[in-house]
């Protein structure tokens, strides 16, 4: 019998926290009432569900969603110059997207998905 789950406590901490961050980001992106943000929210929610159910497509979608979450900050830095990296509000808003990306590409996460994900 195949089970579906929203979270998976048997996964390493890096993947568990990434799943929670993907769900949280999906909720806040959906609240933006923007079609692009809503599409990103659907991708993040699907990625979190896929990772919790140990699907390789969920892991790949999670990395893609995390990359798209970092894209606005990269574009802002390109337009404003490298000196804007010292802007405190920019650094605070970068915490969760960078943490999500780092959790997904962490060696422990990559090794676990390589072995266990189908």
TIKE-547167 format. One record per atom (N, C-alpha, C): atom name; residue number from 0; x, y, z. Coordinates in steps of 0.2 Angstrom, whole numbers. Example, Ala and Ser with C-alpha at 12.3 -4.5 7.8 and 13.67 -1.06 7.14 Angstrom:
2
<r><at>N</at><i>0</i><px>66</px><py>-28</py><pz>39</pz></r>
<r><at>CA</at><i>0</i><px>62</px><py>-22</py><pz>39</pz></r>
<r><at>C</at><i>0</i><px>66</px><py>-16</py><pz>39</pz></r>
<r><at>N</at><i>1</i><px>64</px><py>-11</py><pz>35</pz></r>
<r><at>CA</at><i>1</i><px>68</px><py>-5</py><pz>36</pz></r>
<r><at>C</at><i>1</i><px>64</px><py>0</py><pz>39</pz></r>
END
This chain:
118
<r><at>N</at><i>0</i><px>4</px><py>-6</py><pz>0</pz></r>
<r><at>CA</at><i>0</i><px>0</px><py>0</py><pz>0</pz></r>
<r><at>C</at><i>0</i><px>4</px><py>6</py><pz>0</pz></r>
<r><at>N</at><i>1</i><px>3</px><py>11</py><pz>-5</pz></r>
<r><at>CA</at><i>1</i><px>7</px><py>17</py><pz>-5</pz></r>
<r><at>C</at><i>1</i><px>4</px><py>22</py><pz>-1</pz></r>
<r><at>N</at><i>2</i><px>8</px><py>25</py><pz>3</pz></r>
<r><at>CA</at><i>2</i><px>6</px><py>31</py><pz>7</pz></r>
<r><at>C</at><i>2</i><px>8</px><py>38</py><pz>4</pz></r>
<r><at>N</at><i>3</i><px>3</px><py>42</py><pz>5</pz></r>
<r><at>CA</at><i>3</i><px>5</px><py>49</py><pz>3</pz></r>
<r><at>C</at><i>3</i><px>6</px><py>53</py><pz>10</pz></r>
<r><at>N</at><i>4</i><px>11</px><py>57</py><pz>10</pz></r>
<r><at>CA</at><i>4</i><px>12</px><py>61</py><pz>16</pz></r>
<r><at>C</at><i>4</i><px>14</px><py>68</py><pz>15</pz></r>
<r><at>N</at><i>5</i><px>13</px><py>73</py><pz>19</pz></r>
<r><at>CA</at><i>5</i><px>15</px><py>80</py><pz>19</pz></r>
<r><at>C</at><i>5</i><px>22</px><py>81</py><pz>21</pz></r>
<r><at>N</at><i>6</i><px>24</px><py>77</py><pz>26</pz></r>
<r><at>CA</at><i>6</i><px>31</px><py>78</py><pz>29</pz></r>
<r><at>C</at><i>6</i><px>33</px><py>71</py><pz>30</pz></r>
<r><at>N</at><i>7</i><px>40</px><py>70</py><pz>30</pz></r>
<r><at>CA</at><i>7</i><px>43</px><py>63</py><pz>31</pz></r>
<r><at>C</at><i>7</i><px>48</px><py>64</py><pz>36</pz></r>
<r><at>N</at><i>8</i><px>46</px><py>61</py><pz>42</pz></r>
<r><at>CA</at><i>8</i><px>51</px><py>62</py><pz>48</pz></r>
<r><at>C</at><i>8</i><px>57</px><py>57</py><pz>47</pz></r>
<r><at>N</at><i>9</i><px>57</px><py>53</py><pz>42</pz></r>
<r><at>CA</at><i>9</i><px>63</px><py>48</py><pz>41</pz></r>
<r><at>C</at><i>9</i><px>68</px><py>51</py><pz>37</pz></r>
<r><at>N</at><i>10</i><px>67</px><py>57</py><pz>34</pz></r>
<r><at>CA</at><i>10</i><px>72</px><py>60</py><pz>30</pz></r>
<r><at>C</at><i>10</i><px>77</px><py>64</py><pz>34</pz></r>
<r><at>N</at><i>11</i><px>83</px><py>66</py><pz>31</pz></r>
<r><at>CA</at><i>11</i><px>88</px><py>70</py><pz>35</pz></r>
<r><at>C</at><i>11</i><px>85</px><py>77</py><pz>37</pz></r>
<r><at>N</at><i>12</i><px>87</px><py>80</py><pz>42</pz></r>
<r><at>CA</at><i>12</i><px>85</px><py>86</py><pz>44</pz></r>
<r><at>C</at><i>12</i><px>85</px><py>91</py><pz>38</pz></r>
<r><at>N</at><i>13</i><px>90</px><py>91</py><pz>34</pz></r>
<r><at>CA</at><i>13</i><px>91</px><py>96</py><pz>29</pz></r>
<r><at>C</at><i>13</i><px>85</px><py>96</py><pz>24</pz></r>
<r><at>N</at><i>14</i><px>82</px><py>90</py><pz>22</pz></r>
<r><at>CA</at><i>14</i><px>77</px><py>89</py><pz>18</pz></r>
<r><at>C</at><i>14</i><px>70</px><py>91</py><pz>22</pz></r>
<r><at>N</at><i>15</i><px>70</px><py>89</py><pz>28</pz></r>
<r><at>CA</at><i>15</i><px>64</px><py>91</py><pz>32</pz></r>
<r><at>C</at><i>15</i><px>63</px><py>98</py><pz>32</pz></r>
<r><at>N</at><i>16</i><px>68</px><py>102</py><pz>34</pz></r>
<r><at>CA</at><i>16</i><px>68</px><py>109</py><pz>35</pz></r>
<r><at>C</at><i>16</i><px>66</px><py>112</py><pz>28</pz></r>
<r><at>N</at><i>17</i><px>69</px><py>109</py><pz>22</pz></r>
<r><at>CA</at><i>17</i><px>68</px><py>112</py><pz>16</pz></r>
<r><at>C</at><i>17</i><px>60</px><py>111</py><pz>14</pz></r>
<r><at>N</at><i>18</i><px>57</px><py>105</py><pz>16</pz></r>
<r><at>CA</at><i>18</i><px>50</px><py>104</py><pz>14</pz></r>
<r><at>C</at><i>18</i><px>46</px><py>109</py><pz>18</pz></r>
<r><at>N</at><i>19</i><px>48</px><py>111</py><pz>24</pz></r>
<r><at>CA</at><i>19</i><px>44</px><py>116</py><pz>28</pz></r>
<r><at>C</at><i>19</i><px>45</px><py>123</py><pz>25</pz></r>
<r><at>N</at><i>20</i><px>51</px><py>124</py><pz>23</pz></r>
<r><at>CA</at><i>20</i><px>52</px><py>131</py><pz>20</pz></r>
<r><at>C</at><i>20</i><px>48</px><py>131</py><pz>13</pz></r>
<r><at>N</at><i>21</i><px>48</px><py>126</py><pz>9</pz></r>
<r><at>CA</at><i>21</i><px>44</px><py>126</py><pz>3</pz></r>
<r><at>C</at><i>21</i><px>37</px><py>127</py><pz>4</pz></r>
<r><at>N</at><i>22</i><px>34</px><py>124</py><pz>9</pz></r>
<r><at>CA</at><i>22</i><px>27</px><py>125</py><pz>11</pz></r>
<r><at>C</at><i>22</i><px>26</px><py>132</py><pz>13</pz></r>
<r><at>N</at><i>23</i><px>30</px><py>135</py><pz>17</pz></r>
<r><at>CA</at><i>23</i><px>29</px><py>142</py><pz>20</pz></r>
<r><at>C</at><i>23</i><px>30</px><py>147</py><pz>14</pz></r>
<r><at>N</at><i>24</i><px>35</px><py>146</py><pz>10</pz></r>
<r><at>CA</at><i>24</i><px>36</px><py>150</py><pz>4</pz></r>
<r><at>C</at><i>24</i><px>30</px><py>150</py><pz>-1</pz></r>
<r><at>N</at><i>25</i><px>27</px><py>144</py><pz>-1</pz></r>
<r><at>CA</at><i>25</i><px>21</px><py>143</py><pz>-6</pz></r>
<r><at>C</at><i>25</i><px>15</px><py>147</py><pz>-3</pz></r>
<r><at>N</at><i>26</i><px>14</px><py>147</py><pz>3</pz></r>
<r><at>CA</at><i>26</i><px>9</px><py>150</py><pz>6</pz></r>
<r><at>C</at><i>26</i><px>10</px><py>158</py><pz>5</pz></r>
<r><at>N</at><i>27</i><px>15</px><py>160</py><pz>7</pz></r>
<r><at>CA</at><i>27</i><px>17</px><py>168</py><pz>6</pz></r>
<r><at>C</at><i>27</i><px>17</px><py>170</py><pz>-1</pz></r>
<r><at>N</at><i>28</i><px>19</px><py>166</py><pz>-6</pz></r>
<r><at>CA</at><i>28</i><px>19</px><py>167</py><pz>-13</pz></r>
<r><at>C</at><i>28</i><px>12</px><py>167</py><pz>-16</pz></r>
<r><at>N</at><i>29</i><px>7</px><py>163</py><pz>-13</pz></r>
<r><at>CA</at><i>29</i><px>0</px><py>163</py><pz>-15</pz></r>
<r><at>C</at><i>29</i><px>-3</px><py>169</py><pz>-13</pz></r>
<r><at>N</at><i>30</i><px>-1</px><py>172</py><pz>-7</pz></r>
<r><at>CA</at><i>30</i><px>-4</px><py>178</py><pz>-4</pz></r>
<r><at>C</at><i>30</i><px>-2</px><py>184</py><pz>-8</pz></r>
<r><at>N</at><i>31</i><px>2</px><py>184</py><pz>-13</pz></r>
<r><at>CA</at><i>31</i><px>5</px><py>190</py><pz>-16</pz></r>
<r><at>C</at><i>31</i><px>0</px><py>192</py><pz>-22</pz></r>
<r><at>N</at><i>32</i><px>-5</px><py>187</py><pz>-24</pz></r>
<r><at>CA</at><i>32</i><px>-10</px><py>189</py><pz>-29</pz></r>
<r><at>C</at><i>32</i><px>-7</px><py>191</py><pz>-35</pz></r>
<r><at>N</at><i>33</i><px>-2</px><py>188</py><pz>-37</pz></r>
<r><at>CA</at><i>33</i><px>2</px><py>189</py><pz>-44</pz></r>
<r><at>C</at><i>33</i><px>2</px><py>182</py><pz>-47</pz></r>
<r><at>N</at><i>34</i><px>0</px><py>182</py><pz>-54</pz></r>
<r><at>CA</at><i>34</i><px>0</px><py>176</py><pz>-57</pz></r>
<r><at>C</at><i>34</i><px>7</px><py>172</py><pz>-57</pz></r>
<r><at>N</at><i>35</i><px>13</px><py>176</py><pz>-58</pz></r>
<r><at>CA</at><i>35</i><px>19</px><py>173</py><pz>-58</pz></r>
<r><at>C</at><i>35</i><px>21</px><py>170</py><pz>-51</pz></r>
<r><at>N</at><i>36</i><px>19</px><py>174</py><pz>-46</pz></r>
<r><at>CA</at><i>36</i><px>20</px><py>172</py><pz>-39</pz></r>
<r><at>C</at><i>36</i><px>15</px><py>166</py><pz>-37</pz></r>
<r><at>N</at><i>37</i><px>9</px><py>166</py><pz>-40</pz></r>
<r><at>CA</at><i>37</i><px>5</px><py>160</py><pz>-39</pz></r>
<r><at>C</at><i>37</i><px>8</px><py>154</py><pz>-42</pz></r>
<r><at>N</at><i>38</i><px>10</px><py>154</py><pz>-48</pz></r>
<r><at>CA</at><i>38</i><px>13</px><py>149</py><pz>-52</pz></r>
<r><at>C</at><i>38</i><px>19</px><py>146</py><pz>-48</pz></r>
<r><at>N</at><i>39</i><px>23</px><py>151</py><pz>-45</pz></r>
<r><at>CA</at><i>39</i><px>29</px><py>149</py><pz>-41</pz></r>
<r><at>C</at><i>39</i><px>26</px><py>145</py><pz>-34</pz></r>
<r><at>N</at><i>40</i><px>21</px><py>147</py><pz>-32</pz></r>
<r><at>CA</at><i>40</i><px>18</px><py>144</py><pz>-26</pz></r>
<r><at>C</at><i>40</i><px>16</px><py>137</py><pz>-27</pz></r>
<r><at>N</at><i>41</i><px>13</px><py>136</py><pz>-33</pz></r>
<r><at>CA</at><i>41</i><px>11</px><py>129</py><pz>-35</pz></r>
<r><at>C</at><i>41</i><px>17</px><py>125</py><pz>-36</pz></r>
<r><at>N</at><i>42</i><px>22</px><py>127</py><pz>-39</pz></r>
<r><at>CA</at><i>42</i><px>28</px><py>124</py><pz>-40</pz></r>
<r><at>C</at><i>42</i><px>31</px><py>122</py><pz>-33</pz></r>
<r><at>N</at><i>43</i><px>31</px><py>127</py><pz>-28</pz></r>
<r><at>CA</at><i>43</i><px>34</px><py>125</py><pz>-22</pz></r>
<r><at>C</at><i>43</i><px>30</px><py>120</py><pz>-18</pz></r>
<r><at>N</at><i>44</i><px>24</px><py>121</py><pz>-18</pz></r>
<r><at>CA</at><i>44</i><px>20</px><py>116</py><pz>-14</pz></r>
<r><at>C</at><i>44</i><px>20</px><py>109</py><pz>-17</pz></r>
<r><at>N</at><i>45</i><px>20</px><py>109</py><pz>-24</pz></r>
<r><at>CA</at><i>45</i><px>21</px><py>102</py><pz>-27</pz></r>
<r><at>C</at><i>45</i><px>28</px><py>99</py><pz>-26</pz></r>
<r><at>N</at><i>46</i><px>33</px><py>103</py><pz>-26</pz></r>
<r><at>CA</at><i>46</i><px>40</px><py>101</py><pz>-24</pz></r>
<r><at>C</at><i>46</i><px>40</px><py>99</py><pz>-17</pz></r>
<r><at>N</at><i>47</i><px>37</px><py>102</py><pz>-12</pz></r>
<r><at>CA</at><i>47</i><px>38</px><py>100</py><pz>-5</pz></r>
<r><at>C</at><i>47</i><px>34</px><py>93</py><pz>-4</pz></r>
<r><at>N</at><i>48</i><px>28</px><py>92</py><pz>-8</pz></r>
<r><at>CA</at><i>48</i><px>25</px><py>86</py><pz>-7</pz></r>
<r><at>C</at><i>48</i><px>29</px><py>80</py><pz>-11</pz></r>
<r><at>N</at><i>49</i><px>32</px><py>82</py><pz>-16</pz></r>
<r><at>CA</at><i>49</i><px>36</px><py>77</py><pz>-20</pz></r>
<r><at>C</at><i>49</i><px>42</px><py>75</py><pz>-16</pz></r>
<r><at>N</at><i>50</i><px>45</px><py>80</py><pz>-12</pz></r>
<r><at>CA</at><i>50</i><px>51</px><py>78</py><pz>-8</pz></r>
<r><at>C</at><i>50</i><px>49</px><py>74</py><pz>-2</pz></r>
<r><at>N</at><i>51</i><px>43</px><py>76</py><pz>1</pz></r>
<r><at>CA</at><i>51</i><px>41</px><py>72</py><pz>7</pz></r>
<r><at>C</at><i>51</i><px>39</px><py>65</py><pz>5</pz></r>
<r><at>N</at><i>52</i><px>37</px><py>64</py><pz>-2</pz></r>
<r><at>CA</at><i>52</i><px>35</px><py>57</py><pz>-4</pz></r>
<r><at>C</at><i>52</i><px>41</px><py>54</py><pz>-8</pz></r>
<r><at>N</at><i>53</i><px>47</px><py>56</py><pz>-7</pz></r>
<r><at>CA</at><i>53</i><px>53</px><py>54</py><pz>-10</pz></r>
<r><at>C</at><i>53</i><px>53</px><py>53</py><pz>-17</pz></r>
<r><at>N</at><i>54</i><px>51</px><py>58</py><pz>-21</pz></r>
<r><at>CA</at><i>54</i><px>50</px><py>58</py><pz>-28</pz></r>
<r><at>C</at><i>54</i><px>56</px><py>62</py><pz>-31</pz></r>
<r><at>N</at><i>55</i><px>60</px><py>59</py><pz>-36</pz></r>
<r><at>CA</at><i>55</i><px>65</px><py>63</py><pz>-39</pz></r>
<r><at>C</at><i>55</i><px>63</px><py>70</py><pz>-42</pz></r>
<r><at>N</at><i>56</i><px>57</px><py>69</py><pz>-45</pz></r>
<r><at>CA</at><i>56</i><px>54</px><py>75</py><pz>-48</pz></r>
<r><at>C</at><i>56</i><px>53</px><py>81</py><pz>-43</pz></r>
<r><at>N</at><i>57</i><px>51</px><py>79</py><pz>-37</pz></r>
<r><at>CA</at><i>57</i><px>50</px><py>84</py><pz>-32</pz></r>
<r><at>C</at><i>57</i><px>56</px><py>87</py><pz>-30</pz></r>
<r><at>N</at><i>58</i><px>62</px><py>84</py><pz>-30</pz></r>
<r><at>CA</at><i>58</i><px>68</px><py>87</py><pz>-28</pz></r>
<r><at>C</at><i>58</i><px>71</px><py>91</py><pz>-33</pz></r>
<r><at>N</at><i>59</i><px>70</px><py>89</py><pz>-40</pz></r>
<r><at>CA</at><i>59</i><px>72</px><py>94</py><pz>-45</pz></r>
<r><at>C</at><i>59</i><px>68</px><py>100</py><pz>-45</pz></r>
<r><at>N</at><i>60</i><px>61</px><py>99</py><pz>-45</pz></r>
<r><at>CA</at><i>60</i><px>57</px><py>105</py><pz>-44</pz></r>
<r><at>C</at><i>60</i><px>58</px><py>109</py><pz>-39</pz></r>
<r><at>N</at><i>61</i><px>60</px><py>107</py><pz>-33</pz></r>
<r><at>CA</at><i>61</i><px>62</px><py>111</py><pz>-27</pz></r>
<r><at>C</at><i>61</i><px>68</px><py>115</py><pz>-29</pz></r>
<r><at>N</at><i>62</i><px>73</px><py>112</py><pz>-32</pz></r>
<r><at>CA</at><i>62</i><px>79</px><py>116</py><pz>-34</pz></r>
<r><at>C</at><i>62</i><px>77</px><py>121</py><pz>-39</pz></r>
<r><at>N</at><i>63</i><px>73</px><py>120</py><pz>-44</pz></r>
<r><at>CA</at><i>63</i><px>71</px><py>125</py><pz>-49</pz></r>
<r><at>C</at><i>63</i><px>67</px><py>130</py><pz>-45</pz></r>
<r><at>N</at><i>64</i><px>63</px><py>129</py><pz>-41</pz></r>
<r><at>CA</at><i>64</i><px>59</px><py>134</py><pz>-37</pz></r>
<r><at>C</at><i>64</i><px>63</px><py>138</py><pz>-33</pz></r>
<r><at>N</at><i>65</i><px>68</px><py>135</py><pz>-29</pz></r>
<r><at>CA</at><i>65</i><px>73</px><py>139</py><pz>-25</pz></r>
<r><at>C</at><i>65</i><px>77</px><py>143</py><pz>-29</pz></r>
<r><at>N</at><i>66</i><px>79</px><py>141</py><pz>-35</pz></r>
<r><at>CA</at><i>66</i><px>83</px><py>145</py><pz>-40</pz></r>
<r><at>C</at><i>66</i><px>79</px><py>151</py><pz>-42</pz></r>
<r><at>N</at><i>67</i><px>72</px><py>150</py><pz>-44</pz></r>
<r><at>CA</at><i>67</i><px>68</px><py>156</py><pz>-46</pz></r>
<r><at>C</at><i>67</i><px>67</px><py>160</py><pz>-40</pz></r>
<r><at>N</at><i>68</i><px>67</px><py>158</py><pz>-34</pz></r>
<r><at>CA</at><i>68</i><px>66</px><py>162</py><pz>-28</pz></r>
<r><at>C</at><i>68</i><px>72</px><py>167</py><pz>-27</pz></r>
<r><at>N</at><i>69</i><px>78</px><py>165</py><pz>-30</pz></r>
<r><at>CA</at><i>69</i><px>84</px><py>169</py><pz>-29</pz></r>
<r><at>C</at><i>69</i><px>85</px><py>174</py><pz>-35</pz></r>
<r><at>N</at><i>70</i><px>81</px><py>172</py><pz>-40</pz></r>
<r><at>CA</at><i>70</i><px>82</px><py>176</py><pz>-46</pz></r>
<r><at>C</at><i>70</i><px>80</px><py>184</py><pz>-46</pz></r>
<r><at>N</at><i>71</i><px>75</px><py>186</py><pz>-42</pz></r>
<r><at>CA</at><i>71</i><px>74</px><py>193</py><pz>-41</pz></r>
<r><at>C</at><i>71</i><px>80</px><py>197</py><pz>-38</pz></r>
<r><at>N</at><i>72</i><px>83</px><py>193</py><pz>-33</pz></r>
<r><at>CA</at><i>72</i><px>88</px><py>196</py><pz>-29</pz></r>
<r><at>C</at><i>72</i><px>94</px><py>197</py><pz>-34</pz></r>
<r><at>N</at><i>73</i><px>95</px><py>192</py><pz>-38</pz></r>
<r><at>CA</at><i>73</i><px>101</px><py>192</py><pz>-42</pz></r>
<r><at>C</at><i>73</i><px>100</px><py>198</py><pz>-47</pz></r>
<r><at>N</at><i>74</i><px>94</px><py>199</py><pz>-50</pz></r>
<r><at>CA</at><i>74</i><px>93</px><py>204</py><pz>-55</pz></r>
<r><at>C</at><i>74</i><px>93</px><py>211</py><pz>-51</pz></r>
<r><at>N</at><i>75</i><px>91</px><py>212</py><pz>-45</pz></r>
<r><at>CA</at><i>75</i><px>92</px><py>218</py><pz>-41</pz></r>
<r><at>C</at><i>75</i><px>99</px><py>220</py><pz>-40</pz></r>
<r><at>N</at><i>76</i><px>103</px><py>215</py><pz>-39</pz></r>
<r><at>CA</at><i>76</i><px>110</px><py>216</py><pz>-38</pz></r>
<r><at>C</at><i>76</i><px>114</px><py>218</py><pz>-44</pz></r>
<r><at>N</at><i>77</i><px>111</px><py>215</py><pz>-50</pz></r>
<r><at>CA</at><i>77</i><px>114</px><py>217</py><pz>-56</pz></r>
<r><at>C</at><i>77</i><px>112</px><py>224</py><pz>-58</pz></r>
<r><at>N</at><i>78</i><px>106</px><py>226</py><pz>-57</pz></r>
<r><at>CA</at><i>78</i><px>104</px><py>233</py><pz>-58</pz></r>
<r><at>C</at><i>78</i><px>107</px><py>238</py><pz>-53</pz></r>
<r><at>N</at><i>79</i><px>107</px><py>237</py><pz>-47</pz></r>
<r><at>CA</at><i>79</i><px>109</px><py>241</py><pz>-42</pz></r>
<r><at>C</at><i>79</i><px>117</px><py>242</py><pz>-41</pz></r>
<r><at>N</at><i>80</i><px>120</px><py>237</py><pz>-43</pz></r>
<r><at>CA</at><i>80</i><px>127</px><py>236</py><pz>-42</pz></r>
<r><at>C</at><i>80</i><px>129</px><py>232</py><pz>-36</pz></r>
<r><at>N</at><i>81</i><px>135</px><py>230</py><pz>-35</pz></r>
<r><at>CA</at><i>81</i><px>138</px><py>225</py><pz>-30</pz></r>
<r><at>C</at><i>81</i><px>137</px><py>229</py><pz>-23</pz></r>
<r><at>N</at><i>82</i><px>138</px><py>235</py><pz>-23</pz></r>
<r><at>CA</at><i>82</i><px>138</px><py>239</py><pz>-17</pz></r>
<r><at>C</at><i>82</i><px>131</px><py>238</py><pz>-13</pz></r>
<r><at>N</at><i>83</i><px>126</px><py>237</py><pz>-17</pz></r>
<r><at>CA</at><i>83</i><px>119</px><py>236</py><pz>-13</pz></r>
<r><at>C</at><i>83</i><px>119</px><py>230</py><pz>-9</pz></r>
<r><at>N</at><i>84</i><px>124</px><py>225</py><pz>-9</pz></r>
<r><at>CA</at><i>84</i><px>123</px><py>219</py><pz>-5</pz></r>
<r><at>C</at><i>84</i><px>124</px><py>221</py><pz>2</pz></r>
<r><at>N</at><i>85</i><px>126</px><py>227</py><pz>4</pz></r>
<r><at>CA</at><i>85</i><px>127</px><py>229</py><pz>11</pz></r>
<r><at>C</at><i>85</i><px>120</px><py>232</py><pz>13</pz></r>
<r><at>N</at><i>86</i><px>115</px><py>232</py><pz>9</pz></r>
<r><at>CA</at><i>86</i><px>108</px><py>235</py><pz>11</pz></r>
<r><at>C</at><i>86</i><px>105</px><py>230</py><pz>16</pz></r>
<r><at>N</at><i>87</i><px>104</px><py>232</py><pz>22</pz></r>
<r><at>CA</at><i>87</i><px>101</px><py>227</py><pz>27</pz></r>
<r><at>C</at><i>87</i><px>95</px><py>224</py><pz>26</pz></r>
<r><at>N</at><i>88</i><px>90</px><py>228</py><pz>23</pz></r>
<r><at>CA</at><i>88</i><px>84</px><py>225</py><pz>21</pz></r>
<r><at>C</at><i>88</i><px>84</px><py>220</py><pz>15</pz></r>
<r><at>N</at><i>89</i><px>89</px><py>221</py><pz>11</pz></r>
<r><at>CA</at><i>89</i><px>90</px><py>215</py><pz>6</pz></r>
<r><at>C</at><i>89</i><px>93</px><py>209</py><pz>9</pz></r>
<r><at>N</at><i>90</i><px>98</px><py>210</py><pz>14</pz></r>
<r><at>CA</at><i>90</i><px>101</px><py>204</py><pz>17</pz></r>
<r><at>C</at><i>90</i><px>96</px><py>200</py><pz>21</pz></r>
<r><at>N</at><i>91</i><px>91</px><py>204</py><pz>25</pz></r>
<r><at>CA</at><i>91</i><px>86</px><py>200</py><pz>28</pz></r>
<r><at>C</at><i>91</i><px>81</px><py>197</py><pz>24</pz></r>
<r><at>N</at><i>92</i><px>79</px><py>200</py><pz>18</pz></r>
<r><at>CA</at><i>92</i><px>75</px><py>196</py><pz>14</pz></r>
<r><at>C</at><i>92</i><px>78</px><py>190</py><pz>10</pz></r>
<r><at>N</at><i>93</i><px>85</px><py>190</py><pz>10</pz></r>
<r><at>CA</at><i>93</i><px>88</px><py>185</py><pz>7</pz></r>
<r><at>C</at><i>93</i><px>89</px><py>179</py><pz>11</pz></r>
<r><at>N</at><i>94</i><px>88</px><py>179</py><pz>17</pz></r>
<r><at>CA</at><i>94</i><px>89</px><py>174</py><pz>22</pz></r>
<r><at>C</at><i>94</i><px>86</px><py>167</py><pz>20</pz></r>
<r><at>N</at><i>95</i><px>79</px><py>167</py><pz>19</pz></r>
<r><at>CA</at><i>95</i><px>75</px><py>161</py><pz>18</pz></r>
<r><at>C</at><i>95</i><px>77</px><py>158</py><pz>11</pz></r>
<r><at>N</at><i>96</i><px>77</px><py>162</py><pz>6</pz></r>
<r><at>CA</at><i>96</i><px>78</px><py>159</py><pz>-1</pz></r>
<r><at>C</at><i>96</i><px>85</px><py>156</py><pz>-1</pz></r>
<r><at>N</at><i>97</i><px>90</px><py>159</py><pz>2</pz></r>
<r><at>CA</at><i>97</i><px>97</px><py>156</py><pz>2</pz></r>
<r><at>C</at><i>97</i><px>97</px><py>150</py><pz>6</pz></r>
<r><at>N</at><i>98</i><px>94</px><py>150</py><pz>12</pz></r>
<r><at>CA</at><i>98</i><px>93</px><py>144</py><pz>16</pz></r>
<r><at>C</at><i>98</i><px>90</px><py>139</py><pz>13</pz></r>
<r><at>N</at><i>99</i><px>85</px><py>140</py><pz>9</pz></r>
<r><at>CA</at><i>99</i><px>81</px><py>135</py><pz>6</pz></r>
<r><at>C</at><i>99</i><px>86</px><py>132</py><pz>0</pz></r>
<r><at>N</at><i>100</i><px>89</px><py>136</py><pz>-4</pz></r>
<r><at>CA</at><i>100</i><px>93</px><py>133</py><pz>-9</pz></r>
<r><at>C</at><i>100</i><px>99</px><py>129</py><pz>-6</pz></r>
<r><at>N</at><i>101</i><px>102</px><py>132</py><pz>0</pz></r>
<r><at>CA</at><i>101</i><px>108</px><py>128</py><pz>3</pz></r>
<r><at>C</at><i>101</i><px>105</px><py>122</py><pz>6</pz></r>
<r><at>N</at><i>102</i><px>99</px><py>121</py><pz>9</pz></r>
<r><at>CA</at><i>102</i><px>97</px><py>115</py><pz>11</pz></r>
<r><at>C</at><i>102</i><px>96</px><py>110</py><pz>6</pz></r>
<r><at>N</at><i>103</i><px>93</px><py>112</py><pz>0</pz></r>
<r><at>CA</at><i>103</i><px>92</px><py>107</py><pz>-5</pz></r>
<r><at>C</at><i>103</i><px>98</px><py>104</py><pz>-8</pz></r>
<r><at>N</at><i>104</i><px>104</px><py>109</py><pz>-9</pz></r>
<r><at>CA</at><i>104</i><px>110</px><py>106</py><pz>-12</pz></r>
<r><at>C</at><i>104</i><px>115</px><py>104</py><pz>-7</pz></r>
<r><at>N</at><i>105</i><px>113</px><py>104</py><pz>-1</pz></r>
<r><at>CA</at><i>105</i><px>118</px><py>101</py><pz>4</pz></r>
<r><at>C</at><i>105</i><px>120</px><py>94</py><pz>2</pz></r>
<r><at>N</at><i>106</i><px>126</px><py>92</py><pz>4</pz></r>
<r><at>CA</at><i>106</i><px>128</px><py>85</py><pz>2</pz></r>
<r><at>C</at><i>106</i><px>124</px><py>80</py><pz>5</pz></r>
<r><at>N</at><i>107</i><px>121</px><py>81</py><pz>11</pz></r>
<r><at>CA</at><i>107</i><px>117</px><py>76</py><pz>14</pz></r>
<r><at>C</at><i>107</i><px>110</px><py>75</py><pz>11</pz></r>
<r><at>N</at><i>108</i><px>108</px><py>81</py><pz>8</pz></r>
<r><at>CA</at><i>108</i><px>101</px><py>80</py><pz>5</pz></r>
<r><at>C</at><i>108</i><px>102</px><py>77</py><pz>-2</pz></r>
<r><at>N</at><i>109</i><px>108</px><py>79</py><pz>-6</pz></r>
<r><at>CA</at><i>109</i><px>109</px><py>76</py><pz>-12</pz></r>
<r><at>C</at><i>109</i><px>111</px><py>68</py><pz>-12</pz></r>
<r><at>N</at><i>110</i><px>114</px><py>66</py><pz>-7</pz></r>
<r><at>CA</at><i>110</i><px>116</px><py>59</py><pz>-6</pz></r>
<r><at>C</at><i>110</i><px>109</px><py>55</py><pz>-4</pz></r>
<r><at>N</at><i>111</i><px>105</px><py>58</py><pz>0</pz></r>
<r><at>CA</at><i>111</i><px>99</px><py>54</py><pz>2</pz></r>
<r><at>C</at><i>111</i><px>95</px><py>54</py><pz>-4</pz></r>
<r><at>N</at><i>112</i><px>94</px><py>59</py><pz>-8</pz></r>
<r><at>CA</at><i>112</i><px>89</px><py>58</py><pz>-14</pz></r>
<r><at>C</at><i>112</i><px>92</px><py>54</py><pz>-19</pz></r>
<r><at>N</at><i>113</i><px>99</px><py>54</py><pz>-20</pz></r>
<r><at>CA</at><i>113</i><px>102</px><py>49</py><pz>-25</pz></r>
<r><at>C</at><i>113</i><px>101</px><py>42</py><pz>-23</pz></r>
<r><at>N</at><i>114</i><px>101</px><py>40</py><pz>-17</pz></r>
<r><at>CA</at><i>114</i><px>100</px><py>33</py><pz>-14</pz></r>
<r><at>C</at><i>114</i><px>92</px><py>31</py><pz>-14</pz></r>
<r><at>N</at><i>115</i><px>88</px><py>36</py><pz>-11</pz></r>
<r><at>CA</at><i>115</i><px>81</px><py>34</py><pz>-9</pz></r>
<r><at>C</at><i>115</i><px>76</px><py>36</py><pz>-14</pz></r>
<r><at>N</at><i>116</i><px>77</px><py>41</py><pz>-17</pz></r>
<r><at>CA</at><i>116</i><px>71</px><py>44</py><pz>-21</pz></r>
<r><at>C</at><i>116</i><px>71</px><py>40</py><pz>-28</pz></r>
<r><at>N</at><i>117</i><px>64</px><py>39</py><pz>-30</pz></r>
<r><at>CA</at><i>117</i><px>63</px><py>36</py><pz>-36</pz></r>
<r><at>C</at><i>117</i><px>60</px><py>40</py><pz>-41</pz></r>
END
